């Protein structure tokens, strides 16, 4: 009987989990798409490039989609079982809620491990590919697209405008071209008609112009003289280099040392090297101060004898100005050393903090899957409502709390308010007691979400106020 119940709970859970997981990935993907839509539109990207961009972006969304899917599916599963009174029948047979949840506990632990493996191995690689591809797309100029009456200026050193373009997309009229690399005046080409074509490799644009003029001004070697040239033509061929408009292929090695592209082992190695660099910078700054502060090498007895001598001065009056200037110079040098070394130490401290943030993120997000399961499963058994109505609303509320705690924790770590060990685990620390409380209430058949549970105390409170008012 117990094995049949295990199969029942697993079968009830897997269906909603798969559906909610892919829905979560899709929703998060739309958010990514709207975030980068301005950088993708108008670049003339092929479907393969756009698909590659979305594929690498979707891999990094798993650490967020997994907790959402576990939370929603666990609420739906136990809500459906509670609504059909199957949970009541199971408890009446002497099987506790924790025993009934045990198969899904192991599933949640398995999903935690999968999330960690993705965060540690798959996501760094996908992030590296995503950032490299996005960098190429971001710096790619818009695709060649001549519009009537509008200057096209994305080809370096040229501004092109056409008055009319026929339906064939090749024949153009009233062509105006400015060559912007001439001094002191831009060269200008004007033509009545022409035919444009693009080479097969899309690296060159060819204009075969007819019936026009080319205007050019040459400098005579000084500011007062110049030569003006007006050249008429019946046919004129002009080539434009379009290779600058193509997407560049940046090497992955440019971004491979970013903390988001490293595994937990690589981050640990970076932390060791950063700690050594911090110690080196601190020692160098201390040594620089000691070279200026010579009194640190003098015994205290020398200064005590000098102070006991009363009016006797250590230096003659004639050396006061020289000593003052020398002291001011040393103070300025020490200030510059402190500012420069302080900036370096602060930058290293930030590198250490960001490295620790990414290291803790890999573990905290995977552990969140288990915590949200222990929130969702008891909630479903308490609510006893299936479907996508009430369970979805409750799941969204708890996930927003989880996400906000994650964001605030990371922000507090970056602002040096909390340590990375606390800030990155803030959501887990805060929601663990909630999960324990809800599990305890579910095991004792709590009525937290029942209106009758709150109606009786409210009626008693209302009667108490009515009685007190009547006495008044």
Phi, psi and omega in degrees: 000319182295320179295325177294322177293323177298316178295323180297313183291323178293318179294322179290333184272319189296319180300302177300327181295313181298316181295310182293329179297311181290327175295319179297317178298318180296315180297315178295326178295321177297324177296317177297318182296317179291331179293322185251012185298324181293332180276345182263327185287139174082005181265357180068034182282142177280166183296327179296318180294317179295318177297320177296320179298313181291327180295312180291328178291323182291330180297324182283350181272354185296323182293341174265322182291326182296309178300321178299313183296318180296316181297310183293314184292325178291321176295316180296318183297307182285334174293318177296317179293324178289322181293326179271010177062019177288325177296321179297318180294321180294316179294324179292339177277003177089012179263123182286162180296319180297320177295321178291330180279347189304316178301319180287334174299315179294324176296318179297319177297319177298317178294327174299316179296319178296318179299318179295317179298319176296315182295330186268331186239312186282313186295318176303319179293315180294323178296321177298314179294320181296312182295320179296314180294318179296323178298318178295319180292320184297319183270000175284134180284159179302151180297153181294120183207097179280126177246148183295131175074010182235133178289132174259117189240015184276350171273122185304136175072014179224147170228120188239133175222138176239144180279324183208143176232128183283172186295335179290349178077002182243318182282128184232155182228154178053066184270135177228123182232126174254127173264109193266020180247022182248143177242138006267356185228143177296138172290152184223134177239127180236132180217150180285312181222174177181170178231129180248147179212152180246137180297162183298325179276002178060028179261344182224145175246129183245126175252119172258095187267152180225142174055079180202190181223153174238123183252133182216142176237125180250138178280141182273011179101348174221177187281350188258338183242145176206160182244128182254127183239131176235114185244119176269150180212152171265325175222139182211130181253130180233129179251141177236136179275116181260005182297333179293338181276350182282156178288128179279154179251092181284143179288144179296335185294344181294325186248007189291341181267003175293143186298334180285346182257016185244150175277175181297321179295317179294323177294321178297318177296321178297322179297320179296315180292323178293323177297319178294320178295321176298315179298320180296316180295318179296317179295320180293321178294318179297318179296322178296324177292321183294331179291337179263327183268081185290337183292346178291341179265002183260139179294150181296333183297327179296317181288327178294318178297323180292323180287331180281344183287353175077240186284348181295128181264149179286330184230149178291159181298329182295342182263004184297312183295320179296318179294323179296314180296320180294319178295320178295320178296317179296320179298319178294320178296318179294323178296316179296318178298318180295318180294314182293311181293324178297320178295319178296316180295321179294320178296319178294323178297319178295321177299319178296317181296313181295325177293318178293325178300312181292325179295312180291330181298322182299326182269321185292320180291326177289322177293331180298331178301317181290320180295316181291333174294317179287352170268316185289316183297310177297323179299317179298319180288334178279317182291317181059042176229128180262191178079197183251019180273263180302317179301321181293319179298312180296319180296319180296319179299312181292324179290324176298319177299314179299314182293318179295319177297322176298314181295313180296319179299315179295321179295318179295326177293315180295330178271008176064030176271319178239155175283154179301327180294337179259314184298316182285344177253014184299317180296317180294318181297318183284326186271344178299313176299326178296316178297319178296317180297314181293322177297318178297316180295321180294324179292335181256021177053052180291155178244045183301324184255019177263135180294328180294330180297326181262344184291318182297309177299323180293322178294319178296319179294320178295320178295323179296316179294322179297319179295318179293324180291321179295324177293323180295000000 
